[in-house]
Amino acid sequence: MYDFFWTHAFISDETAAGIDKNCNFTAAGAGAATSALCDDASDEAGESLRDIDIYNIYAPNCQSEKLVTPPIAPSIDNFDPCTDYYVDAYLNRPDVQKAMHANVTRLDHPWSACSEVLTRWVDSAKTVLPIIRELMKNNIRVWVYRYA
């Protein structure tokens, strides 16, 4: 993913080089990709991308994280950048959790789609560009999708 950010000028040459040099995303084991220099470069990339939806770089930003219900009228092109917040609010409702048999352990914090419990995914390839090139060379059509 850092290749994409770099080739689209979201992160600097220096940040991309720091990630390439200091991060080992192919190593096995918890924390294998973590080093102080890797963390610094990753944090720098994260800061550069702070106000960008990395799954849709052309999407507008949500202006409030405290929204719990969608607007009555849809936004431009029927895209609402706050959708994730509605989902979080809905899935934290006690009646919804009861119906889904969820949160039976009574978490001491709200449920969220992205957990900070797992902060590093350590078996990810450094880059998938060679794989994509190979697929393209062989005229194999695929839908590339990544969900964090």
Secondary structure as GFF3:
##gff-version 3
##sequence-region A 1 148
A	DSSP	alpha_helix	2	7	.	.	.	ID=ss1
A	DSSP	alpha_helix	13	22	.	.	.	ID=ss2
A	DSSP	alpha_helix	36	48	.	.	.	ID=ss3
A	DSSP	three_ten_helix	76	78	.	.	.	ID=ss4
A	DSSP	alpha_helix	83	91	.	.	.	ID=ss5
A	DSSP	alpha_helix	94	99	.	.	.	ID=ss6
A	DSSP	alpha_helix	129	137	.	.	.	ID=ss7
###
